[in-house]
Amino acid sequence: MGTIDDIWILLVSLAAVAGFLGLLGWAAARSRRRGIGASMMGPFEEMWRPTAAESRIEVQLQQERKKPIGSPDDL
C-alpha cells in the first residue's frame, strides 16, 4: 500500500510543477502579445539570459534618445 501512496505523491508533485511551468509560459506569451513583457518577465530574463536583458535595456535607451519629429507647421 505504501508504494501506491508514493506514486500518487510523485504524480501530484509532477502535475504541480508542470502546471506552474505552464502558467509561466502562458504569462510570458500573453505579456509579449500585450507589450508588457519587460516589466513582467524582466527579472526572469535577467536571471536566465543576462545578455538578452542587456540588449533589451540598450534598445530602450536608443528609443528614448530618438528626437521627436516636428510637425510641418514648425517649419
Stockholm file with secondary structure:
# STOCKHOLM 1.0

chainA/1-75         MGTIDDIWILLVSLAAVAGFLGLLGWAAARSRRRGIGASMMGPFEEMWRPTAAESRIEVQLQQERKKPIGSPDDL
#=GR chainA/1-75 SS CHHHHHHHHHHHHHHHHHHHHHHHHHHHHHHHHHTCHHHHHHHHHHHHCHHHHHHHHHHHHHHHHSCCCCCGGGC
#=GC SS_cons        CHHHHHHHHHHHHHHHHHHHHHHHHHHHHHHHHHTCHHHHHHHHHHHHCHHHHHHHHHHHHHHHHSCCCCCGGGC
//
